[in-house]
Amino acid sequence: MDSSNKKRVAIIGAGPSGLAACKHALAKGFVPVIFDSGASVGGVWTRTLASTKLQTPAAAFQFSDFPWPAGTSEFPSHDQVLGYLTAYARKFGVLECVKLGCKVVGAEYSGASEKEVTAWDRWSGNGEAFGDGSGEWHLTVEHIESGSIQKYEFDFLIVCVGRYGVTKIPTFPPNKGPEVFHGKVLHAQDYSHLEDHDAAELIRGKRVVVVGSGKSGLDTAAECAEANGSKYPCTLIYRTANWMVDHKLTWGLNVSKRTTTRLAELMVHKPEEGFALSLLATLLTPLSLLGWKLGLLPDRFYDLVDEGSLVLNKCDSFSFCADGLVLDSGKRVEADVVILATGFNPDQLLRSVFTSPWVRDIVSGASSDTMLPLYRQVDSLLLIITSFFIFAIQNIVHPRIPQMAIVGYLESRATIYPYEMMSKWVAHLLDGTVRLPSVKDMEKSVGEWALWGQGARRRSGSLFLKSCIATVTTWYHDQLCRDMGYSARRKKGFVAELMEPYGPTDYADIQ
Ligand SMILES: Cc1cc2nc3c(=O)[nH]c(=O)nc-3n(C[C@H](O)[C@H](O)[C@H](O)COP(=O)(O)OP(=O)(O)OC[C@H]3O[C@@H](n4cnc5c(N)ncnc54)[C@H](O)[C@@H]3O)c2cc1C
């Protein structure tokens, strides 16, 4: 532990993942440096739509040992989330470690050559977080305000850049794209980054079309519809119809409890599950379909539709014309502003951190569209998942990239405590408690998860997101607990273990 204090740990990103990674590294005696390009800690929660609030109940969206203030509503506003994250960072001494306005524009491993690394039997050469001490990460950091560049060296790198830095924009044939449109086109992220006043000004009295029915699309459409009413209705263009409900209905049914118990997990296939569990999952799968494929809507969504403030249009493809959009049915939708809520490219964001083409290529698994090729992961979205109570759980270390971990890569609605579990695991790796198997065994495990991910993709179709979410949260946390030397069974007695929902506080004692 004495020598660990001297090891230099860098974290890229001060969102929930980076904050948790820092807190747990501090707890093990390291003093990490967090670089974040933003102006404050909190990641995506620093800049959202004015109307954004948690979709996940606060009880699920919390760190295991840091409860929300008494009296917090079930679905806190984005300001409250930001306040919660900042308070967490303050309480555990994380704020002192953060360098804001600092964008990492290049991370490069310096030590063993690519050829040597490829030949290693053990991760980092000897299976340990810091290898033999000769390798290090060189970070090139741009100070946003001054534009100056500074170089830093670290012994271990934790990448916590989230999924939202790089937007996905649809492509169109010539003369069918935004270039022919006389109005304004912007991505939902750019809209959410506007100051509230500027955003209100942009849409006031305008015919707004929102493309995409994910979380951002629904929120943006609802916000525009509320602002302009039925005089200038907002049109939402969507490709896939999902089962959508509002908060009250959802929690009236208490679906969260149904989806976070071990009993619920028995109904889905799990990686490396063995014959008996696989058979059970196959037999029970129909039960899980009874009510889980649901999405959560913004407040008053259907009221807005009934009032005529929000118009829903289903279409598979569209193109632009001078005064709006032409849908694949031939229908024209007039517009002044088109907001593309068409998602993000998280792989590109992740790749952009690294300088070496080799690391760029292997970090996001060029050959796989189901998961990141990392050890200790859960990737994929099962068909039966509720889209309002799904958990982000995924990848931590790449068998071939030394002295580096990735925490938090995906979007989900109860993300932070799985990210916290990953952070705990990384901290235990840093202090030598977690022992990694050989590279061969790590790659075998990665392969099994990949296989499972492919099955999940088949079952979930269009709902599948790479390296995303699963109903197998507890299954995954079981692995992490065992790696860290803790019991995976966190409840008292067999019945409680099977029937009681699992949540953040079940893991509070793991430090
Ligand atoms: C609108 C919206 C609503 C959401 N609602 C929910 C919800 O209800 N429940 C839920 O569980 N999840 C929700 N999420 C998911 C959300 O991703 C997580 O809550 C969480 O913010 C992810 O944390 P993170 O730290 O991994 O990533 P982020 O919050 O994205 O933070 C990443 C940080 O990395 C920094 N960064 C990136 N690249 C660099 C670089 N090169 N150099 C320096 N800094 C860099 C960024 O500035 C950012 O601060 C929502 C997401 C969005 C966008």
The ligand as an ORCA input file, in Angstrom:
! r2SCAN-3c Opt
* xyz 0 1
  C     -30.613     13.091    -21.294
  C     -30.082     11.926    -20.540
  C     -30.827     11.342    -19.539
  C     -30.331     10.250    -18.842
  N     -31.101      9.702    -17.876
  C     -30.635      8.649    -17.197
  C     -31.411      8.057    -16.145
  O     -32.524      8.463    -15.863
  N     -30.890      7.006    -15.476
  C     -29.643      6.489    -15.778
  O     -29.218      5.550    -15.136
  N     -28.898      7.031    -16.763
  C     -29.354      8.084    -17.473
  N     -28.602      8.618    -18.462
  C     -27.333      7.979    -18.771
  C     -26.095      8.743    -18.331
  O     -25.155      8.372    -19.262
  C     -25.586      8.379    -16.987
  O     -26.471      8.888    -16.019
  C     -24.208      8.924    -16.620
  O     -24.160     10.312    -16.818
  C     -23.056      8.299    -17.338
  O     -21.898      8.673    -16.635
  P     -20.452      8.654    -17.264
  O     -19.578      9.287    -16.258
  O     -20.111      7.292    -17.700
  O     -20.535      9.526    -18.593
  P     -20.866     11.053    -18.797
  O     -21.887     11.509    -17.844
  O     -21.140     11.170    -20.254
  O     -19.484     11.803    -18.462
  C     -18.368     11.698    -19.296
  C     -17.447     12.869    -19.005
  O     -16.242     12.671    -19.753
  C     -15.802     13.920    -20.246
  N     -14.946     13.662    -21.401
  C     -15.239     12.953    -22.523
  N     -14.175     12.908    -23.340
  C     -13.186     13.596    -22.722
  C     -11.836     13.896    -23.072
  N     -11.283     13.457    -24.207
  N     -11.106     14.647    -22.216
  C     -11.634     15.093    -21.055
  N     -12.910     14.843    -20.672
  C     -13.669     14.090    -21.496
  C     -17.084     14.658    -20.587
  O     -16.866     16.051    -20.591
  C     -18.003     14.208    -19.459
  O     -17.972     15.114    -18.395
  C     -29.065      9.718    -19.166
  C     -28.319     10.297    -20.183
  C     -28.809     11.379    -20.866
  C     -27.984     11.984    -21.975
*
